[in-house]
Amino acid sequence: MKGERAAGLRALHQAFDDARFGPARTLNLRNSLPTVRDAVVRTESWVRERQASRAGELLIITGRGNQSEEGTSPVRTAIVRLFASLRRRGVIHSVTEHTPGSFVVQPAPLSALREAARRRREPDLPVAAEPEAVAGLEPATRRALRLVAQRALEALGSRDPAPFLEREMREQYSRVAAGITDGPDREARLRAALEALLLEYDDV
């Protein structure tokens, strides 16, 4: 009887999570059983992509690790460390434990990437893309990137952003593009992320 009740409660909690997050905002590492390294790489890429698309709060399921030798999931431990790094880098705003084997993550605004870079330099993120990367963008994407760079420089108190504009465009491109996965519509998603970032600057 107790087993049936526990199973019913789990099913109810699952239904609430499905309604709250849905498949697009849920990353289930427990079911896919990745290695620790694969879990970290996959989680960072997935969270960055959701940050760029302004997806809202996310559910990341790591599992508790009851079957692990020490009773603690090494994937869960690695993901908790990753969360701390992503907070320092302006990728996530907050993390709360949802259950002993899952977390609710709130991505940070895209503008937080710029502020975090001023406080801390991360070796895995280039300071500025090569000029060719920006030059190869479609005109509409370059216009959006230029506006974002102008707003960022103005937010830093620059009265004449023109001398620094090209470098700022390459820096903004590096940060935003890091959250955009490859695919046929990659540039459209990049442009949407830039337009979202522009709205954040305009709302300040």
matplotlib code that plots the C-alpha trace (Angstrom):
import matplotlib.pyplot as plt

x = [0.0, 2.8, 4.6, 1.5, 1.1, 4.7, 4.4, 1.3, 3.0, 6.0, 3.6, 1.8, 5.1, 6.1, 2.8, 3.4, 6.9, 5.8, 3.2, 5.6, 8.7, 7.7, 10.3, 11.9, 12.9, 13.9, 17.3, 17.2, 20.7, 19.6, 17.9, 20.7, 23.4, 26.2, 29.8, 30.7, 32.5, 29.7, 27.2, 29.1, 29.6, 26.0, 24.6, 26.6, 25.7, 22.0, 21.8, 23.6, 21.2, 18.2, 19.8, 20.1, 16.5, 15.2, 13.5, 12.8, 13.4, 14.8, 14.7, 17.9, 17.6, 20.8, 19.6, 20.6, 23.1, 21.6, 23.2, 26.7, 29.4, 29.4, 25.7, 26.3, 26.0, 29.3, 27.3, 25.3, 28.5, 30.0, 26.9, 26.8, 30.3, 29.4, 26.5, 29.0, 31.1, 28.1, 27.0, 30.4, 30.3, 26.9, 25.1, 22.8, 21.2, 20.1, 19.9, 17.6, 17.4, 14.0, 14.3, 17.3, 18.0, 17.0, 17.5, 15.6, 17.9, 17.1, 19.2, 20.7, 19.9, 22.2, 23.5, 25.0, 27.6, 29.2, 29.2, 30.7, 33.4, 34.5, 34.8, 36.4, 38.2, 37.3, 39.9, 37.4, 35.6, 37.5, 37.8, 36.9, 36.1, 38.2, 37.0, 36.1, 33.5, 31.6, 32.2, 30.6, 27.2, 24.1, 23.4, 20.5, 22.5, 25.4, 23.0, 21.6, 25.1, 26.2, 23.3, 24.0, 27.7, 26.6, 24.2, 26.9, 29.5, 26.9, 26.1, 29.8, 29.7, 31.4, 30.4, 32.0, 31.7, 32.9, 36.6, 35.7, 32.8, 34.4, 36.1, 32.9, 31.0, 33.4, 33.3, 29.5, 29.5, 31.8, 29.6, 26.3, 27.4, 28.7, 25.1, 24.0, 24.3, 25.1, 22.2, 20.7, 18.9, 21.9, 22.1, 18.4, 18.7, 21.8, 19.9, 17.0, 19.3, 20.9, 17.5, 16.6, 19.8, 19.0, 15.6, 17.4, 19.6, 16.6, 14.7, 17.4]
y = [0.0, 2.4, 1.5, 2.4, 5.7, 6.6, 5.7, 7.8, 10.8, 10.5, 10.4, 13.5, 15.4, 14.3, 15.6, 19.0, 19.2, 18.3, 21.1, 23.6, 23.0, 20.9, 18.9, 22.0, 23.3, 20.0, 18.3, 14.7, 13.5, 10.6, 8.8, 9.2, 8.0, 10.2, 10.3, 13.1, 15.0, 14.5, 15.7, 18.9, 19.7, 18.9, 20.9, 24.0, 24.0, 23.4, 26.1, 28.6, 27.9, 28.4, 31.7, 32.9, 32.1, 33.6, 30.3, 31.1, 28.7, 25.3, 21.9, 19.8, 16.2, 14.6, 11.8, 11.2, 8.5, 5.8, 3.1, 4.7, 3.2, 6.0, 6.7, 10.1, 10.8, 12.0, 13.6, 15.6, 16.7, 17.9, 19.7, 21.6, 22.7, 23.7, 25.9, 27.9, 28.5, 29.5, 32.0, 33.6, 33.9, 35.5, 32.5, 31.6, 33.9, 31.4, 27.7, 26.0, 22.3, 21.1, 17.5, 15.6, 14.7, 17.8, 21.5, 24.6, 27.0, 30.5, 31.8, 35.2, 38.0, 38.1, 41.4, 39.7, 38.1, 41.4, 42.4, 39.1, 39.4, 42.7, 41.1, 37.9, 36.5, 32.9, 31.0, 28.9, 32.0, 34.1, 37.8, 38.7, 36.8, 37.3, 40.1, 37.7, 36.0, 39.3, 40.3, 37.1, 37.8, 38.7, 42.5, 42.3, 40.4, 42.8, 45.7, 44.1, 43.3, 46.9, 48.3, 45.9, 47.0, 50.7, 50.1, 48.2, 50.9, 53.6, 51.6, 51.7, 55.5, 55.9, 59.2, 58.4, 54.6, 54.8, 54.1, 51.0, 49.8, 47.1, 45.4, 45.6, 44.0, 41.1, 40.7, 40.7, 38.2, 35.9, 35.9, 35.5, 33.0, 30.7, 29.9, 29.2, 25.6, 24.7, 24.1, 25.5, 28.3, 29.2, 32.8, 33.4, 32.2, 34.4, 37.4, 36.7, 36.5, 39.8, 41.4, 40.1, 41.5, 44.8, 44.9, 44.2, 47.3, 49.4, 48.3, 49.5]
z = [0.0, 0.9, -2.3, -4.4, -2.5, -3.1, -6.8, -7.0, -5.5, -7.9, -10.8, -9.5, -9.1, -12.6, -14.0, -12.2, -13.6, -17.1, -16.9, -15.4, -17.6, -20.6, -22.6, -24.1, -20.7, -19.1, -19.3, -18.0, -17.4, -15.3, -18.1, -20.6, -18.2, -19.7, -18.4, -16.1, -18.8, -21.3, -18.7, -18.0, -21.7, -22.6, -19.7, -20.4, -24.0, -23.3, -20.6, -22.9, -25.7, -23.4, -22.1, -25.7, -26.5, -23.2, -22.3, -18.7, -15.7, -16.5, -14.9, -14.8, -13.6, -12.4, -10.2, -6.6, -7.3, -5.1, -7.2, -7.1, -5.0, -2.4, -2.7, -4.4, -8.1, -9.6, -12.3, -9.7, -8.0, -11.3, -12.3, -9.0, -9.6, -13.1, -11.8, -9.7, -12.8, -14.9, -12.3, -12.3, -16.0, -16.2, -17.8, -14.9, -12.3, -9.7, -8.9, -6.4, -5.4, -6.7, -5.4, -4.1, -7.8, -9.7, -9.8, -11.1, -12.9, -13.8, -16.7, -16.4, -18.9, -21.9, -20.7, -17.7, -19.9, -20.6, -16.9, -15.8, -18.4, -16.9, -13.5, -14.5, -17.5, -18.4, -20.4, -22.4, -23.9, -26.4, -25.6, -29.2, -32.3, -35.5, -37.7, -40.4, -38.2, -37.9, -41.5, -42.7, -41.0, -42.9, -43.0, -40.6, -38.1, -38.3, -37.8, -34.6, -33.4, -34.0, -32.0, -29.2, -29.2, -29.1, -26.2, -24.3, -24.7, -23.8, -20.6, -19.7, -20.0, -23.4, -24.9, -28.3, -28.9, -32.5, -31.9, -29.9, -31.8, -34.0, -31.1, -29.0, -31.8, -31.9, -28.1, -28.0, -30.9, -29.0, -25.9, -27.6, -30.2, -27.5, -26.6, -30.2, -31.3, -35.0, -37.4, -40.6, -38.7, -36.5, -37.8, -37.3, -33.7, -33.3, -34.6, -32.3, -29.3, -30.3, -30.6, -27.2, -25.8, -27.4, -25.6, -22.3, -22.8, -23.8, -20.7, -18.4]

ax = plt.figure().add_subplot(projection="3d")
ax.plot(x, y, z, "-o")
ax.set_aspect("equal")
plt.show()
